[in-house]
């Protein structure tokens, strides 16, 4: 597929996702007891739960979730620039953290949560607003009882790799959670 065809396909997917989502907001913790991690993410896609505000702030959104995998799409722009004229590494790290974190989230059971313990990012080429869209793809490598690891990569519509990352996340039961109820 040519780059312009890929951009058009990614834009159509983004529009389809946005058409179902509610405005960004903070999800009530009690909602976590109602389903698994994947069910929670699916509820965001269905417009039953709000997507997190960070995506609105940084111009990215989830595109696809399945057990152990997550895809986010971002729109790099000048408002994300660092003083040297490229997309700030923090924007790239946040996009990757969202993809690898949600890949892990998609594997969690009812009333479980996670937090990032470590995120290692490798920036392999500069990213500017000349690249209209990028995708962050995260995939679980290991899922244990208390610790999970995942890897992710940011690619452009031309197939070029811009950054890749690994994460280690702590898995925990939410305080007060018993038998899947908060």
C-alpha positions in Angstrom: 0.0 0.0 0.0 1.3 3.5 -0.9 1.8 6.0 1.9 -1.2 8.2 0.8 -3.4 5.1 0.8 -2.2 4.1 4.3 -2.9 7.7 5.6 -6.4 7.5 4.1 -7.1 4.1 5.6 -5.7 5.2 9.0 -7.8 8.3 8.9 -11.0 6.3 8.1 -10.2 4.0 11.1 -9.7 7.0 13.3 -13.0 8.6 12.2 -14.8 5.3 12.9 -13.4 5.1 16.4 -14.1 8.8 17.2 -17.7 8.5 16.0 -18.4 6.0 18.8 -16.4 7.5 21.7 -17.8 9.8 24.3 -16.0 13.0 25.4 -12.8 12.4 27.4 -13.1 12.0 31.2 -12.0 10.1 34.2 -13.4 6.6 34.7 -14.9 5.9 38.1 -12.9 3.1 39.9 -16.0 1.1 40.6 -16.4 0.5 36.9 -13.2 -1.6 37.0 -15.1 -4.2 39.1 -17.7 -4.7 36.3 -15.4 -6.3 33.8 -12.0 -7.5 32.7 -9.4 -5.2 31.4 -10.4 -6.0 27.8 -14.1 -5.5 28.6 -13.2 -2.1 30.1 -11.3 -1.1 27.0 -14.1 -2.3 24.8 -16.5 -0.2 26.8 -14.4 2.9 25.9 -14.6 2.0 22.2 -18.4 1.5 22.5 -18.9 4.9 24.1 -20.0 3.4 27.4 -17.0 4.7 29.3 -15.0 7.9 28.6 -11.5 7.7 27.0 -8.8 9.2 29.2 -8.1 13.0 28.9 -4.4 12.5 28.0 -5.3 11.4 24.5 -7.2 14.6 23.9 -4.4 16.7 25.4 -1.7 15.0 23.2 -3.8 14.3 20.0 -3.8 10.5 20.1 -6.4 7.8 20.6 -6.8 4.0 20.8 -7.5 2.4 17.5 -7.6 -1.4 18.2 -7.5 -3.6 21.3 -7.4 -7.4 21.7 -6.0 -9.6 24.4 -2.3 -8.8 24.7 -2.3 -6.2 21.9 -3.0 -2.5 21.7 -2.8 0.0 18.8 -2.9 3.8 19.3 -2.7 6.5 16.6 -1.2 9.9 17.1 -1.1 13.1 15.1 2.3 14.8 15.6 2.1 18.6 15.3 4.1 21.7 16.0 2.5 22.0 19.5 4.4 18.8 20.4 7.8 20.2 19.3 10.8 20.5 21.5 13.2 23.5 21.2 15.2 21.7 18.5 12.3 21.6 16.0 11.2 18.0 16.4 8.5 16.1 18.2 9.3 16.0 21.9 10.5 12.7 23.2 7.9 12.9 26.0 5.1 12.8 23.5 6.6 9.8 21.9 7.2 8.1 25.3 3.6 8.8 26.3 2.2 7.4 23.1 4.3 4.2 23.6 3.5 4.0 27.3 -0.2 4.1 26.4 0.2 1.3 23.8 2.3 -1.1 25.9 0.3 -0.3 29.1 -3.1 -1.0 27.4 -1.7 -4.2 25.9 -1.1 -5.3 29.5 -4.4 -3.8 30.6 -6.2 -6.0 28.0 -5.1 -9.1 29.9 -6.2 -8.1 33.4 -9.0 -9.8 35.3 -11.9 -8.0 37.0 -10.8 -5.5 39.7 -7.1 -5.7 38.7 -5.0 -2.6 37.9 -1.5 -1.9 36.8 1.1 0.7 36.9 4.3 1.3 34.9 7.4 0.4 36.9 9.8 1.0 34.0 9.6 2.3 30.5 12.7 2.1 28.2 12.4 4.1 25.0 14.8 4.0 22.0 14.4 6.9 19.6 15.7 5.7 16.2 14.8 8.6 13.9 13.5 12.2 14.3 9.8 12.7 14.1 8.3 16.0 12.8 4.8 17.3 11.8 5.7 16.3 8.2 4.6 12.8 9.2 0.8 13.3 9.5 0.0 10.1 11.5 1.9 7.5 13.5 0.9 4.3 15.1 2.1 2.9 18.4 1.7 -0.9 18.5 2.1 -2.6 21.9 2.2 -6.4 22.6 2.6 -8.3 25.8 5.8 -10.3 26.1 5.2 -11.9 29.6 2.3 -11.9 31.9 2.9 -13.1 35.4 0.8 -12.9 38.6 2.3 -9.6 39.7 4.6 -8.4 36.9 4.0 -8.1 33.2 6.3 -6.9 30.3 5.4 -5.6 26.9 7.1 -4.1 23.9 6.0 -1.5 21.5 7.0 0.5 18.4 6.0 3.7 16.7 5.7 3.4 12.9 4.8 5.9 10.2 2.5 5.3 7.3 5.6 4.7 5.2 6.5 1.8 7.4 9.5 3.5 9.0 10.3 2.9 12.6 10.6 6.1 14.7 10.9 4.6 18.2 10.5 1.4 20.2 10.1 0.6 23.8 9.8 -2.0 26.5 7.9 -1.8 29.7 7.6 -3.6 33.0 4.3 -3.1 34.9 3.1 -4.1 38.3 -0.2 -5.8 38.5 -2.3 -5.3 41.6 -5.8 -5.8 43.1 -7.5 -2.4 43.6 -7.7 -1.5 47.3 -10.9 -2.9 48.7 -11.4 -5.3 45.9 -12.8 -8.7 47.0 -14.2 -11.2 44.7 -14.2 -8.7 41.8 -16.0 -6.0 43.7 -14.6 -2.7 44.9 
